[in-house]
Amino acid sequence: MYAYQLHELRAAELHRRAERDRLVREALRARRAARRTARRSGRKEAEGPVSTDRKRFARAA
């Protein structure tokens, strides 16, 4: 009976892991699609702002 219980626990863990992996893949696909859509429309919302402040660092000697 103990071996069967271990089997059931392992099977349940594998099911949870598979579901989590599916959710991760789905989120990645949605993120890629959002970036692709933003690129096609010309917007840069999916990307972070780029700093153009050149005085931030001291000049090298």
C-alpha positions in Angstrom: 0.0 0.0 0.0 2.9 2.4 0.8 4.3 2.1 -2.7 0.9 2.9 -4.2 0.6 6.0 -2.1 4.1 7.1 -3.2 3.0 6.5 -6.8 -0.1 8.6 -6.3 1.9 11.5 -4.8 4.4 11.4 -7.6 1.7 11.3 -10.2 0.0 14.3 -8.6 3.3 16.2 -8.5 3.9 15.5 -12.2 0.4 16.7 -13.1 1.0 20.0 -11.2 4.4 20.5 -12.8 3.0 19.8 -16.3 0.2 22.4 -15.6 2.7 25.0 -14.4 4.9 24.4 -17.5 1.9 24.8 -19.7 1.0 28.1 -18.0 4.6 29.4 -18.4 4.6 28.5 -22.1 1.3 30.2 -22.6 2.5 33.4 -20.9 5.7 33.4 -23.0 3.6 33.0 -26.2 1.3 35.9 -25.1 4.3 38.1 -24.3 5.9 37.4 -27.7 2.7 38.1 -29.4 2.3 41.4 -27.6 5.9 42.4 -28.6 5.2 41.4 -32.2 2.0 43.4 -32.3 3.7 46.4 -30.8 6.6 46.2 -33.3 4.1 46.0 -36.2 2.1 49.0 -35.0 5.3 51.1 -34.5 4.8 51.5 -30.7 7.5 50.7 -28.2 5.4 49.9 -25.2 6.8 46.4 -24.7 10.3 47.9 -24.4 11.6 49.9 -21.5 12.6 53.6 -21.8 16.1 54.3 -22.9 18.1 57.0 -21.2 19.8 59.5 -23.4 21.5 61.4 -20.6 25.1 61.5 -21.7 26.3 63.4 -18.5 25.5 60.5 -16.2 29.1 59.1 -16.1 32.4 60.9 -15.9 34.6 60.9 -19.0 37.4 58.4 -19.1 41.0 59.8 -18.8 
